[in-house]
Structure formats: C-alpha cells, structure tokens
C-alpha cells in the first residue's frame, strides 16, 4: 500500500525541516511531498538545501489549492492513501499508522485527527474554539453527524476520496466544507483522538481581522455543499 503525506506550505521556514524529520522518524512507511504555495520567505531554499521533496506551485493558490495539488500528485503517482499534514509543527507523525489502521478497520473514507476527543495538548485559541463549535453544530444540523474537530488539518483519505478531491476541492478554508460534502454523499467520516502542539513558527492564515469573514464565508460554503448533495 502506497501512503503519501501532503504538506501544504506557505512561509514555514522555521518549522518545515522538523516537520519532515518527524515524518521520516515516526512514519517511515509514508512518502511525503511539500507543496510550496509561493512562499515569500526562504522556505523553498531551505527545502532544497535539506533535500526535501518539494512541489513548487507557479502561483499562490491558498490552502485548498495547495492540498488539491497534493491530491493530484497522489492520484497520478498511484498512492492508495493520502494524509494532509500541517507544515507548522502542530501535528505529530506518530499518529499516522494508527490513522491508517482506523481507516481500514472502519471502512472509512476519511479519518480526522481530533484535538477535542481526549482534550490533550494544544486546544487552539479561545476565539478559534468558538468558530470550531459553530462549525461543529452546523455540521450536525446539516448532516446529522457530530464532528468534534471540523477545522483539523490532519485528515487521511482513501484513494477513491483522493480521486474525488483531485477533481473537486474547496479553494478557501476547505476543511469544514469538504467534510460536509463527503457526508452529504453518504461517505464515512470518523475521528481519532490526537495530541497537537502549538505552531513552531510562522503566522496563521486566519488572523483575528479575518475571523468574521472566515465564519461567514465557510458557513455559506457548507450550506451550498449540503444542497449539492
């Protein structure tokens, strides 16, 4: 079984080497690809100097476009499983094999690493937790399924879902919307408790100033995803 870690990366010079090292040490059965989304710092140079496998995008596509580029790469190169994995040091590769086991055992289409099952590790900021709770309730209302961590960027999918996402994937803040899309298509989404860390460096793409815009835009996108069925 071929397994791929997709690392969307924008200005992660402080953490990207450690992120890749973590994967090599704790999930050696996985290949990886860093999708450099036109970083404006020297992230790409650091990756090249360290011999890190990197896919360089010609234009900045945002998180959704970067992840979708990884899915396209995975499909074209015959991978059976793909997992999105943040480049900022928040995620731990020690959970990846357990996610594979859960995906297979549950016959799931997606496995999400959730901070909010065991409530261990970094639990995000108070403002973000309000947004996560909002999306949690909205997903439950729209699909009948409770997802505790709908904004988690640690998500593993099987090949069928990878093919689907390689053709159709939200461009902005895709995590909650893509979960609703899968559930609306009667796909199986399960969660696994994980412990996350604070980011090692860089700045989140969702600032306090953008949080209201984010909430409104993603809410509308989730409603549309549910209506599409």
C-alpha positions in Angstrom: 0.0 0.0 0.0 1.4 3.4 -1.0 0.9 6.1 1.5 1.6 9.8 1.0 1.8 12.8 3.4 0.8 16.1 1.8 2.3 19.1 3.5 0.8 22.4 2.2 3.4 25.0 2.9 3.4 28.8 2.9 6.2 30.7 4.8 7.1 27.8 7.1 10.9 28.3 7.2 11.1 27.9 11.0 9.3 24.5 11.1 9.4 22.7 7.8 12.6 20.8 8.3 11.5 19.5 11.7 8.1 18.6 10.3 9.7 16.4 7.6 12.1 14.9 10.1 9.2 13.9 12.3 7.6 12.0 9.4 10.8 10.3 8.5 11.4 9.2 12.1 7.9 8.2 13.2 6.2 7.3 9.9 8.9 5.8 7.7 6.4 3.8 5.6 5.0 7.1 4.3 6.3 9.1 1.3 5.8 12.8 1.6 5.6 15.9 -0.6 5.9 19.5 0.5 3.6 21.7 -1.7 5.2 25.1 -1.6 2.5 27.7 -2.2 4.7 30.5 -3.5 6.2 31.2 -0.1 7.6 34.8 0.1 10.4 33.8 2.6 13.2 31.4 2.0 11.2 28.2 2.7 11.8 26.9 -0.8 15.5 27.4 -0.5 15.6 25.7 2.9 13.7 22.7 1.5 16.1 22.4 -1.4 19.2 22.7 0.8 17.8 20.0 3.1 16.9 17.7 0.1 13.2 17.8 0.9 10.8 16.6 -1.8 9.0 19.7 -2.9 6.3 20.6 -5.4 6.6 24.3 -6.4 3.3 25.9 -7.4 3.6 28.6 -10.1 1.1 30.9 -8.4 -0.3 31.2 -4.8 -3.4 29.0 -4.7 -4.2 29.1 -0.9 -4.6 26.2 1.4 -7.3 24.5 -0.7 -5.4 24.7 -4.0 -2.2 23.5 -2.4 -3.8 20.5 -0.8 -5.6 19.7 -4.1 -2.3 19.9 -5.9 -1.1 17.2 -3.5 -4.1 15.0 -4.2 -3.5 15.3 -7.9 0.1 14.3 -7.3 -1.1 11.4 -5.2 -3.5 10.2 -7.9 -1.0 10.4 -10.7 1.6 8.6 -8.7 -0.6 5.7 -7.7 -1.0 6.3 -4.0 -3.6 4.4 -2.1 -3.8 6.7 1.0 -3.1 10.4 1.4 -3.0 12.5 4.6 -2.9 16.2 4.9 -0.3 17.3 7.5 0.4 20.9 8.5 3.9 22.2 8.0 4.0 24.4 11.1 4.8 21.6 13.6 1.3 21.3 15.1 0.8 17.7 14.0 2.7 14.6 15.1 3.6 11.8 12.7 3.4 9.2 15.5 -0.4 9.0 14.9 -0.2 8.3 11.1 -0.1 4.5 11.3 -3.0 4.5 13.8 -4.9 6.6 11.3 -4.3 4.0 8.6 -5.5 1.2 10.9 -8.6 3.2 11.7 -9.3 4.0 8.0 -9.1 0.3 7.1 -10.8 -1.1 10.2 -13.8 1.3 10.0 -14.0 1.2 6.2 -13.9 5.0 6.3 -13.4 7.4 3.5 -11.8 10.0 5.8 -10.2 9.9 9.2 -9.8 13.2 11.1 -7.2 13.7 13.9 -9.2 15.5 16.6 -7.9 17.6 19.4 -11.3 17.6 21.2 -11.9 13.9 22.0 -9.2 13.4 24.7 -8.7 17.2 25.2 -5.0 16.8 25.4 -2.3 19.1 24.0 -2.8 22.5 22.5 -6.5 23.2 22.2 -6.4 26.3 20.0 -7.2 29.9 21.0 -10.5 30.8 22.6 -11.7 32.7 19.5 -11.0 29.7 17.3 -12.7 27.4 19.6 -15.9 29.5 19.3 -15.6 29.1 15.5 -15.0 25.3 15.8 -18.0 24.9 18.0 -20.1 26.8 15.4 -19.0 24.5 12.6 -19.5 21.5 14.9 -23.1 22.4 15.4 -23.7 23.4 11.8 -22.3 20.0 10.5 -24.6 18.2 13.0 -27.6 20.2 11.8 -26.8 19.7 8.1 -25.7 16.0 8.1 -26.8 14.5 11.4 -23.1 13.6 12.1 -21.1 15.1 15.0 -17.6 16.0 14.1 -15.6 17.4 17.1 -12.8 19.0 15.2 -14.1 20.1 11.7 -11.2 22.5 11.1 -8.5 20.0 11.8 -5.8 20.0 9.1 -4.8 16.4 9.9 -7.1 14.3 7.7 -6.4 11.0 6.0 -8.4 9.7 3.0 -8.6 6.6 0.8 -7.9 6.5 -2.9 -11.5 7.0 -4.0 -11.8 10.1 -2.0 -8.4 11.3 -3.2 -9.6 10.9 -6.8 -12.8 12.9 -6.0 -10.8 15.7 -4.2 -8.3 15.9 -7.1 -11.2 16.9 -9.3 -13.3 18.9 -6.9 -12.0 20.6 -3.7 -12.8 23.9 -1.9 -10.2 26.6 -2.5 -10.5 28.7 0.7 -10.6 27.2 4.2 -11.6 23.8 2.8 -11.8 21.6 5.9 -15.4 22.1 7.2 -16.8 22.4 3.7 -15.2 19.2 2.4 -16.4 17.3 5.4 -20.0 18.4 4.7 -19.5 17.4 1.0 -18.4 13.9 1.9 -21.1 13.4 4.5 -23.7 14.6 2.0 -22.5 12.0 -0.4 -23.0 9.3 2.3 -19.3 8.8 2.7 -18.0 7.6 6.1 -16.0 10.2 8.2 -14.6 9.1 11.5 -12.3 10.8 14.1 -9.3 9.7 16.1 -8.0 11.4 19.2 -4.7 13.1 18.7 -2.5 15.5 20.7 -1.5 18.6 18.8 1.2 21.2 19.5 1.4 25.0 19.2 2.8 26.1 15.9 6.6 26.2 15.9 6.8 29.3 13.8 5.1 31.4 11.1 1.7 33.0 11.2 -1.8 31.5 10.8 -3.6 32.4 7.6 -6.7 33.2 9.6 -6.0 36.3 11.6 -8.3 37.9 14.1 -9.3 40.5 11.5 -10.3 37.8 9.0 -12.2 35.6 11.5 -15.6 37.1 10.9 -15.1 36.9 7.1 -14.0 33.3 7.6 -17.0 32.4 9.6 -19.5 33.8 7.1 -17.8 32.5 4.0 -17.3 29.0 5.3 -20.9 28.8 6.7 -22.3 29.8 3.3 -20.0 27.3 1.6 -21.1 24.5 3.9 -24.8 25.3 3.2 -24.1 25.1 -0.5 -22.2 21.9 -0.2 -25.1 20.3 1.6 -27.6 21.5 -1.0 -25.5 20.0 -3.8 -25.8 16.6 -2.1 
